[in-house]
Amino acid sequence: MHRILCALLLLPTLLADVVAGEADIRAAQDTIGAQIEAFKRGDDAAAYDYAAPGIKNVFPTLEAFMAMVTGAYQPVYKPQSYAFGKAEEAGSAIVQQVLIVGPDGKDYEAVYTLALQPDGTYKITGVSLKTSKTLST
């Protein structure tokens, strides 16, 4: 009986953590989607705004950032389509899988990392991109 009572008392806290986790993942997905959509419509400056400060330190100008994106991340830059896959929370960071059909018609897997910023938003800290063997036929 004592265990049931403790479980019932903890349930609201556990549910709040699950809802907060889902909200954080959704916020991270919104950031990724907004950046991809900015790329697709040619609004490179808006896309750059979704990069975390660490990325902006490495690529301090829009031109440098876009040279990196267009040179190494064409599937992210101009996807035919994309869908969110698995997501994980790691402290104040989110790791999000994105399944992409690139401009070449091939399937790709992008793994985004995002960090919670002091202003409460998620910014992209990195993207790992590879051809998806599991999606290819």
C-alpha positions as CSV (number, residue, x, y, z in Angstrom):
1,M,0.0,0.0,0.0
2,H,2.9,2.4,0.9
3,R,4.4,1.8,-2.6
4,I,1.2,2.5,-4.3
5,L,0.7,5.7,-2.3
6,C,4.3,6.9,-3.1
7,A,3.8,6.1,-6.8
8,L,0.6,8.1,-6.8
9,L,2.3,11.0,-5.2
10,L,5.1,10.9,-7.7
11,L,2.9,10.5,-10.7
12,P,2.2,14.2,-11.3
13,T,6.0,15.0,-11.2
14,L,6.8,12.1,-13.6
15,L,4.0,13.2,-16.0
16,A,5.3,16.8,-15.9
17,D,8.8,15.6,-16.8
18,V,7.4,13.6,-19.7
19,V,5.4,16.5,-21.0
20,A,8.4,18.9,-20.5
21,G,10.6,16.4,-22.4
22,E,8.1,16.2,-25.3
23,A,7.8,20.0,-25.3
24,D,11.6,20.3,-25.5
25,I,11.8,17.8,-28.3
26,R,9.0,19.6,-30.2
27,A,10.8,22.9,-29.7
28,A,14.0,21.4,-31.1
29,Q,12.1,20.0,-34.1
30,D,10.6,23.4,-34.7
31,T,14.1,24.9,-34.8
32,I,15.3,22.3,-37.3
33,G,12.2,22.6,-39.5
34,A,12.4,26.4,-39.5
35,Q,16.0,26.3,-40.5
36,I,15.3,23.8,-43.3
37,E,12.4,25.9,-44.5
38,A,14.5,29.0,-44.5
39,F,17.1,27.3,-46.7
40,K,14.4,26.1,-49.1
41,R,13.0,29.6,-49.6
42,G,16.4,31.1,-49.9
43,D,16.4,33.1,-46.6
44,D,20.0,32.2,-45.7
45,A,20.2,34.9,-43.0
46,A,17.2,33.4,-41.2
47,A,18.7,29.9,-41.4
48,Y,22.0,31.3,-39.9
49,D,20.0,32.6,-36.9
50,Y,19.2,29.0,-35.9
51,A,22.9,28.2,-35.5
52,A,24.2,28.1,-31.9
53,P,26.9,30.6,-30.8
54,G,29.6,27.9,-31.1
55,I,28.7,27.4,-34.8
56,K,28.8,31.1,-35.4
57,N,32.2,31.3,-33.8
58,V,33.5,28.7,-36.3
59,F,31.6,30.4,-39.2
60,P,31.5,34.0,-38.1
61,T,29.9,35.3,-41.3
62,L,26.8,34.4,-43.2
63,E,29.0,33.8,-46.3
64,A,31.3,31.3,-44.4
65,F,28.3,29.5,-43.0
66,M,26.6,29.2,-46.3
67,A,29.8,28.0,-48.0
68,M,30.0,25.2,-45.5
69,V,26.3,24.4,-45.9
70,T,26.2,24.4,-49.7
71,G,29.5,22.5,-49.9
72,A,28.8,19.7,-47.5
73,Y,25.1,19.7,-46.7
74,Q,23.2,19.9,-49.9
75,P,20.5,17.4,-48.7
76,V,19.8,19.7,-45.7
77,Y,20.1,22.8,-47.8
78,K,17.6,21.8,-50.6
79,P,15.7,18.6,-49.5
80,Q,12.9,17.2,-51.6
81,S,11.3,16.1,-48.3
82,Y,12.2,15.4,-44.7
83,A,10.7,13.7,-41.6
84,F,11.7,13.5,-38.0
85,G,12.9,10.2,-36.6
86,K,14.1,9.3,-33.2
87,A,14.9,12.0,-30.6
88,E,16.7,11.9,-27.3
89,E,17.3,14.3,-24.5
90,A,20.7,14.6,-23.0
91,G,20.6,17.1,-20.2
92,S,19.9,20.5,-21.8
93,A,20.6,19.1,-25.2
94,I,18.5,17.3,-27.8
95,V,19.7,14.8,-30.4
96,Q,17.3,14.5,-33.3
97,Q,17.3,12.2,-36.3
98,V,16.0,13.7,-39.5
99,L,15.3,11.4,-42.5
100,I,15.8,13.4,-45.7
101,V,15.3,12.8,-49.4
102,G,18.0,15.0,-50.9
103,P,17.9,17.0,-54.1
104,D,19.5,14.0,-55.9
105,G,16.6,11.8,-54.9
106,K,18.8,9.7,-52.5
107,D,17.9,9.0,-48.9
108,Y,20.0,10.6,-46.1
109,E,20.1,10.6,-42.4
110,A,21.0,13.8,-40.6
111,V,21.6,13.7,-36.8
112,Y,21.2,17.2,-35.3
113,T,22.3,18.2,-31.9
114,L,20.7,21.3,-30.3
115,A,21.4,23.0,-27.1
116,L,19.1,25.0,-24.9
117,Q,20.1,28.7,-24.9
118,P,19.8,31.1,-22.0
119,D,16.8,32.7,-23.7
120,G,14.9,29.4,-23.6
121,T,15.3,28.6,-27.3
122,Y,17.1,25.6,-28.9
123,K,19.9,26.4,-31.3
124,I,21.6,23.9,-33.6
125,T,25.1,22.9,-32.4
126,G,25.9,20.4,-35.1
127,V,24.7,18.1,-37.9
128,S,26.1,14.8,-38.9
129,L,25.0,13.7,-42.4
130,K,25.3,10.3,-44.1
131,T,23.7,8.4,-46.9
132,S,20.9,6.2,-45.4
133,K,21.4,2.6,-46.2
134,T,18.4,1.5,-44.3
135,L,16.1,3.7,-46.4
136,S,17.6,2.9,-49.8
137,T,15.9,0.2,-51.9
